[in-house]
Amino acid sequence: MPEYTIEDLQYWNARIVELVREFGLDPYPQEFEICDYEDMLSYMVYSGMPSHYPHWSYGKAYEKLKTLYSYGVTGLPYEMVINSNPSIAYLMRDNTLALQILTIAHVYAHNDFFKNNFTFSTTRAEYTIETFKTHADRVRRYIEDPSVGLEKVERVLDAAHALSLQCRRNLAIRKQTPEEEMAAKLEESQPPADPFRSVHRPQEYTPPDLDRVPLYPDEDLLIFIRDHNRHLSDWEKDLLTIVHEEAQYFLPQIETKIMNEGWASFWHKRILEALQLPQELHLEFLVRHTQVLRPTPGALNPYHVGMKVWEDIEKRWDHPTPEQIREYGPPKKTGKEKLFEVREVERDTSFLRRYLTEELVRDLQLFEYRARGNAQVVTRVADEENWRQIKETLIQNVGSGTIPVIKVEDSDFNNNRTLLLKHYHDGRDLQLEYAEKTLQYVQQLWGHDVALSTIINDKKSLLCYSDNKLTIKNAA
């Protein structure tokens, strides 16, 4: 049984809120729910949502987590917090009082990040709970509809889940309407202005092909299929819409994992130090904080890396070294002002590119490794020659950087309704077993053959999925 009461939590929450305001954090209103481990397991598989549509994969994930937890193979998070307004957070009932105080402070910093980082500006936090509940109600209606049923619904959801992250990544940039795309194509087709047109022969005007679909490469794969496969029924289109909307909601959390966890860790430490906890609580806080922030052998701990970068930003702007002043000039902002500016305008890739310095790469003892057979071999360490490459490798593998960029190029390739996709190669080849399964799902939803342009082993290649079989052709 926990050694605290609800009144204890209310007392510490009130003191934390005072410090949150004093430090200048600006969260949504916060609500907490105390839950047991089974509730937490359920929230984990539903990504924290109190309501979600059913799918077999969530049941599978629940049983796997529960088994691993029962055998002590894995632990549970101290808390979960939802990007919603008001924000909802779950606290494990079995946590000690010191741990509850730490996680309450941690939650408020996450909440502040959700409210103020630009990547979350399109998530409509005020409608989060209602949106997910509405999605759940719609999917359950299709399952209960005798003309549709569970099997058909899960078949579409299987394919949609596999393709859900093939979508636009920078949601702060508005997508052009079809009319705007057509106007842009017409403008691009005009010959460039010629100041010597009185002596030059006029350039021949070639009108653009406005019948091509899409006019510009389209990243929103599910939405493109929904809008251009006329054989899909309304309920199938609705399922694609639901999966796409939920993927767009979670994408900012994928894009800011290091920033967000580092921000929450930075502020929970600052808040708990200011609380002047009794000695026994303070000692446990130090132990718990160290457990969360310690480097993870063989992996990247986003809490550790993120917090180190935030601390370095504050130090560099408050106490720049003579070398930094000579190189960049005296800072025009305080460390705190810079922290809040960075929290608002960056995502993990830009955060690391701008603020992960050579000194930090070395302090964090970052290195690069590759698989050779069954072994992992260190290929670069953070010396003067290799630290930039290690940093670039890290940037390439955070956020959505691990998801290949694939866009729809043509919906009528070879004039036979084949859907042509293009993989924007960034030096990393596709894994063919995943590519084949992905194209199978695309073909299922598109209803016609699918082709994917990419590069394999430095050669332009065309992956074609037809008649339940993948073929690879070398392109010219």
C-alpha positions in Angstrom: 0.0 0.0 0.0 1.3 3.5 -0.8 2.5 5.5 2.2 0.9 8.7 1.1 -2.7 10.1 0.9 -4.5 12.0 -1.8 -4.1 15.1 0.5 -0.3 14.6 0.3 -0.4 14.6 -3.5 -2.7 17.7 -3.5 -0.3 19.5 -1.2 2.8 18.7 -3.3 0.9 19.4 -6.6 0.0 22.9 -5.3 3.6 23.6 -4.4 4.8 22.4 -7.8 2.2 24.5 -9.6 3.6 27.6 -7.8 7.1 26.8 -9.0 5.8 26.0 -12.5 4.4 29.5 -12.7 7.5 31.1 -11.0 9.8 29.4 -13.6 7.6 30.7 -16.5 6.3 27.4 -17.7 2.9 27.7 -19.4 1.0 24.4 -19.3 -2.6 23.5 -20.1 -4.8 22.8 -17.0 -3.7 19.5 -15.6 -5.7 16.5 -14.4 -4.2 13.4 -12.7 -5.6 9.9 -12.4 -4.1 7.3 -10.0 -4.1 3.9 -11.6 -2.8 0.3 -11.0 -0.5 -1.6 -13.2 -3.3 -3.2 -15.3 -4.8 0.2 -16.1 -1.3 1.5 -17.0 -0.8 -1.5 -19.3 -4.1 -0.7 -21.0 -3.2 3.0 -21.4 0.2 2.1 -22.8 -1.2 0.0 -25.7 -3.8 2.8 -26.4 -1.0 5.4 -26.4 -2.4 6.9 -23.2 -5.9 7.4 -24.6 -8.9 6.6 -22.3 -10.9 5.5 -25.4 -9.7 4.0 -28.6 -11.0 1.8 -31.4 -10.4 -1.9 -31.1 -7.9 -3.8 -33.2 -6.2 -7.2 -32.6 -2.8 -5.6 -32.4 -3.7 -3.8 -29.2 -4.7 -7.0 -27.5 -1.5 -8.6 -28.7 0.5 -5.7 -27.3 -1.3 -5.9 -24.0 -0.7 -9.6 -23.5 3.0 -9.2 -24.4 3.5 -6.2 -22.0 1.7 -8.0 -19.2 3.7 -11.2 -19.7 7.0 -9.3 -19.7 6.0 -7.3 -16.7 4.8 -10.4 -14.8 8.1 -12.1 -15.3 10.1 -9.0 -14.4 11.6 -8.6 -17.8 10.4 -5.0 -18.2 9.1 -2.3 -15.9 6.3 0.2 -16.4 6.5 4.0 -16.9 6.2 6.1 -13.7 3.6 8.2 -15.6 1.9 8.8 -18.9 0.7 12.2 -20.0 -1.6 13.1 -22.9 -1.4 16.0 -25.3 -4.9 17.3 -24.6 -6.5 20.4 -23.1 -7.0 19.9 -20.2 -4.0 17.5 -20.1 -4.6 14.1 -18.5 -1.8 12.2 -16.8 -1.7 8.8 -15.1 0.3 8.1 -12.0 1.1 4.6 -10.8 -0.6 3.9 -7.5 2.4 1.9 -6.3 4.9 4.7 -6.7 6.4 6.1 -3.5 5.6 9.7 -2.5 9.0 10.9 -3.7 8.4 9.3 -7.1 4.9 10.8 -7.3 6.4 14.3 -6.6 9.0 13.8 -9.3 6.6 12.6 -11.9 4.1 15.4 -11.2 6.8 17.9 -11.9 7.8 15.9 -15.0 4.2 15.9 -16.2 3.9 19.7 -16.0 7.0 20.2 -18.1 5.6 17.7 -20.8 2.3 19.6 -20.7 4.1 22.9 -21.2 6.0 21.4 -24.2 2.8 20.1 -25.8 1.2 23.5 -25.5 4.1 25.6 -26.8 6.2 23.6 -29.3 5.2 24.5 -32.8 5.0 20.9 -34.1 1.9 20.4 -31.8 0.1 23.4 -33.1 -2.0 21.3 -35.5 -3.0 18.6 -33.1 -6.2 20.4 -31.8 -5.5 19.5 -28.2 -8.9 20.8 -27.0 -10.6 18.0 -29.0 -8.2 15.1 -28.4 -10.4 13.0 -26.1 -13.6 13.6 -28.1 -11.8 12.9 -31.4 -10.4 9.5 -30.3 -13.8 8.6 -28.7 -15.6 9.5 -32.0 -13.1 7.4 -33.9 -13.7 4.4 -31.6 -17.5 4.8 -32.0 -17.3 4.9 -35.8 -15.1 1.8 -36.0 -17.3 -0.2 -33.6 -20.3 0.7 -35.7 -18.6 -0.7 -38.8 -17.7 -3.9 -36.9 -21.3 -4.3 -35.7 -22.7 -3.6 -39.2 -23.8 -7.0 -40.7 -22.8 -5.8 -44.2 -19.2 -5.0 -43.0 -18.1 -6.9 -39.9 -14.9 -7.5 -37.9 -12.9 -9.3 -40.6 -13.3 -6.7 -43.3 -12.6 -3.8 -40.8 -9.4 -5.5 -39.5 -8.2 -6.2 -43.0 -8.4 -2.5 -43.9 -6.9 -1.4 -40.6 -4.0 -3.8 -41.0 -3.1 -2.2 -44.3 -3.8 1.4 -43.0 -1.7 0.9 -39.9 1.3 -0.3 -42.0 1.1 2.8 -44.2 0.0 5.4 -41.6 3.4 7.1 -41.2 3.8 7.7 -45.0 2.4 11.2 -44.6 3.5 14.8 -44.5 6.0 15.4 -41.8 6.0 19.2 -41.4 2.4 19.9 -40.6 3.1 23.5 -39.9 3.3 24.0 -43.7 -0.2 24.1 -45.2 -0.9 21.7 -48.0 -1.9 23.3 -51.2 -5.4 22.9 -52.5 -5.9 21.3 -56.0 -6.8 24.7 -57.4 -3.6 26.2 -55.9 -1.5 23.4 -57.3 -3.0 23.9 -60.8 -2.3 27.6 -60.6 1.3 26.9 -59.5 1.8 24.5 -62.4 0.5 27.0 -64.9 2.8 29.7 -63.5 5.9 27.4 -63.6 5.2 26.5 -67.2 5.5 30.2 -68.3 8.8 31.0 -70.1 11.1 33.1 -67.9 11.1 36.8 -68.3 13.6 37.8 -71.0 14.9 41.4 -70.9 16.1 41.1 -74.5 12.9 39.7 -75.9 13.0 42.4 -78.7 16.0 40.7 -80.2 15.3 37.1 -79.2 13.0 34.7 -80.8 10.1 34.0 -78.4 10.4 30.7 -76.5 7.9 28.1 -77.4 5.3 27.6 -74.7 4.6 24.1 -73.6 1.4 23.8 -71.6 1.7 21.6 -68.5 -0.1 18.3 -68.2 -2.9 19.2 -65.9 -4.5 15.8 -66.2 -1.7 14.1 -64.4 -2.6 12.9 -60.9 -1.0 14.1 -58.7 0.3 17.3 -60.1 3.1 17.4 -57.5 4.5 14.3 -55.5 2.1 13.6 -52.6 3.3 12.3 -49.3 -0.1 11.6 -47.8 -0.4 8.0 -49.1 -3.6 7.0 -47.3 -5.4 10.2 -48.1 -4.3 9.9 -51.8 -5.7 6.4 -52.0 -8.9 7.5 -50.2 -9.4 10.3 -52.7 -8.5 8.6 -55.9 -9.6 5.0 -55.6 -13.2 5.2 -56.7 -13.9 1.6 -55.8 -13.5 2.1 -52.1 -16.7 2.2 -50.1 -17.5 5.0 -47.7 -16.7 3.0 -44.6 -13.3 2.0 -46.1 -12.5 5.7 -46.8 -13.6 6.6 -43.3 -11.2 4.0 -41.8 -8.3 5.5 -43.8 -9.3 8.9 -42.6 -9.3 7.8 -39.0 -5.9 6.1 -39.2 -4.4 9.1 -41.0 -5.8 11.6 -38.4 -4.4 9.6 -35.5 -1.0 9.2 -37.2 -0.9 13.0 -37.7 -1.7 13.5 -34.0 1.2 11.3 -32.8 3.7 12.5 -35.4 4.9 15.5 -33.4 5.6 13.3 -30.4 7.8 11.1 -32.7 9.5 14.3 -34.0 10.4 15.7 -30.6 11.1 12.7 -28.4 14.6 13.9 -27.3 13.6 17.5 -26.8 10.5 16.7 -24.9 12.0 14.1 -22.5 15.0 16.3 -22.0 12.8 19.3 -21.3 10.7 17.4 -18.7 13.8 16.0 -17.0 15.5 19.4 -17.0 12.5 21.0 -15.2 11.6 18.2 -12.8 15.1 18.5 -11.5 14.9 22.3 -11.2 11.5 22.1 -9.5 12.4 19.4 -7.0 15.6 21.2 -6.1 13.5 24.3 -5.4 11.0 22.4 -3.3 13.6 21.8 -0.6 12.3 18.3 0.1 12.8 16.6 3.5 16.0 14.7 3.5 14.5 11.2 3.0 12.4 12.4 0.0 15.4 14.3 -1.4 17.7 11.3 -1.3 15.1 9.1 -3.0 14.6 11.8 -5.6 18.4 11.8 -6.4 18.3 8.0 -6.8 15.2 8.0 -9.1 16.5 11.0 -11.1 19.8 9.2 -11.7 18.0 6.0 -12.7 16.0 7.9 -15.3 18.9 9.9 -16.7 21.7 7.3 -16.7 23.1 6.5 -20.1 21.6 3.3 -21.6 24.3 0.8 -22.7 24.0 0.0 -26.4 21.2 2.5 -27.0 20.4 6.2 -26.8 18.6 7.5 -23.7 16.5 10.5 -24.9 16.1 11.7 -21.3 19.9 11.9 -20.9 20.9 13.3 -24.3 18.0 15.8 -24.2 18.7 17.1 -20.8 22.4 17.5 -21.4 21.7 19.7 -24.5 19.2 21.8 -22.6 21.6 22.4 -19.7 24.4 23.3 -22.2 22.1 25.9 -23.9 21.4 27.6 -20.6 25.1 27.6 -19.6 26.3 28.9 -23.0 23.9 31.8 -23.0 24.3 32.7 -19.3 28.0 32.0 -19.0 29.7 32.0 -22.4 33.4 31.2 -22.6 35.8 33.8 -24.1 36.1 31.6 -27.1 32.3 31.5 -27.6 32.1 35.3 -27.3 34.9 35.8 -29.8 33.2 33.4 -32.3 29.5 34.4 -31.8 29.6 37.7 -30.0 28.1 38.3 -26.6 24.7 36.6 -26.1 21.6 38.8 -26.7 19.4 36.7 -24.5 19.6 35.1 -21.1 19.9 31.4 -20.8 16.2 31.1 -19.7 15.0 33.3 -22.6 17.0 31.1 -25.0 15.6 27.9 -23.5 12.0 29.0 -24.1 12.8 30.2 -27.6 14.3 26.8 -28.5 11.4 24.9 -26.9 9.0 26.8 -29.2 10.7 26.6 -32.6 12.7 23.4 -32.9 12.2 19.7 -33.4 14.7 16.9 -32.7 16.6 17.1 -36.0 17.1 20.9 -35.9 17.6 20.9 -32.1 20.5 18.5 -32.4 21.9 20.1 -35.6 22.1 23.5 -33.9 22.9 22.8 -30.3 24.7 19.4 -30.1 28.3 20.8 -30.0 31.6 18.9 -30.4 32.1 19.1 -26.7 28.8 17.5 -26.0 29.3 14.7 -28.5 32.5 13.9 -26.6 31.0 14.4 -23.1 28.1 12.1 -24.0 30.7 9.5 -25.4 28.6 9.1 -28.5 30.0 6.7 -31.1 28.9 4.9 -34.3 28.6 1.2 -34.8 27.6 -1.2 -37.5 26.5 -4.8 -37.6 29.0 -7.3 -38.9 27.6 -10.8 -38.8 26.3 -11.4 -35.4 28.5 -8.7 -33.8 28.2 -5.0 -33.4 31.5 -3.2 -34.3 32.4 0.3 -33.3 33.3 2.2 -36.5 33.7 5.8 -35.3 34.5 7.4 -31.9 34.0 11.1 -31.2 37.5 12.4 -32.0 38.3 15.5 -34.0 37.9 13.7 -37.3 34.7 11.8 -36.7 32.5 13.8 -34.3 30.6 15.5 -37.2 29.8 12.2 -38.9 28.6 10.7 -35.6 26.3 13.8 -35.1 25.0 13.4 -38.7 24.3 9.7 -38.1 22.4 10.5 -34.9 20.3 13.3 -36.7 19.5 10.9 -39.5 18.1 8.3 -37.0 15.9 10.5 -34.8 12.3 11.5 -35.2 10.8 10.4 -38.5 14.3 10.0 -39.9 14.0 6.3 -39.6 10.9 6.3 -41.8 11.7 6.3 -45.6 10.4 9.3 -47.5 8.0 7.8 -50.2 5.7 9.9 -52.3 3.0 9.2 -54.9 4.4 10.2 -58.3 1.7 9.0 -60.8 -1.7 7.3 -60.4 -1.7 6.0 -64.0 1.8 4.8 -64.6 2.1 3.1 -68.0 -1.6 4.1 -68.6 -2.9 1.0 -66.7 -3.8 2.5 -63.3 -0.5 1.3 -61.8 0.3 3.5 -58.8 3.9 4.8 -59.1 5.7 5.7 -55.9 9.1 7.1 -55.4 11.5 6.5 -52.6 13.6 9.6 -51.9 16.9 7.8 -51.3 19.2 9.4 -48.6 22.1 6.9 -48.8 20.1 4.2 -47.1 18.6 1.4 -49.2 15.2 0.0 -48.4 15.0 -3.4 -46.6 13.4 -5.5 -49.3 11.4 -7.8 -47.0 9.7 -4.7 -45.6 9.3 -3.1 -49.0 7.5 -6.1 -50.4 5.1 -6.3 -47.5 4.4 -2.6 -47.7 3.8 -2.7 -51.4 1.4 -5.6 -50.8 -0.6 -3.4 -48.5 -0.6 -0.5 -51.0 -1.8 -2.8 -53.7 -4.6 -4.1 -51.5 -5.9 -0.6 -50.8 -5.2 0.8 -54.4 -6.8 -2.2 -56.1 -4.3 -2.2 -59.0 -0.6 -2.9 -59.5 2.0 -0.8 -57.6 5.5 0.2 -58.6 8.2 1.9 -56.5 11.2 3.7 -57.8 14.3 3.5 -55.6 18.0 2.8 -55.6 19.4 -0.6 -54.6 23.1 -1.1 -54.4 23.8 2.2 -56.2 21.5 1.2 -59.1 18.2 2.8 -60.0 15.6 0.1 -59.5 11.9 -0.3 -60.0 10.1 -2.6 -57.5 6.9 -3.9 -59.1 4.2 -5.6 -57.1 1.7 -7.5 -59.2 -0.2 -10.8 -58.9 1.0 -11.2 -55.3 4.6 -11.2 -56.4 7.5 -8.7 -56.2 9.8 -8.2 -59.1 12.8 -5.9 -59.3 13.9 -4.2 -62.5 16.9 -2.1 -63.1 15.8 1.3 -64.3 17.5 3.3 -67.1 
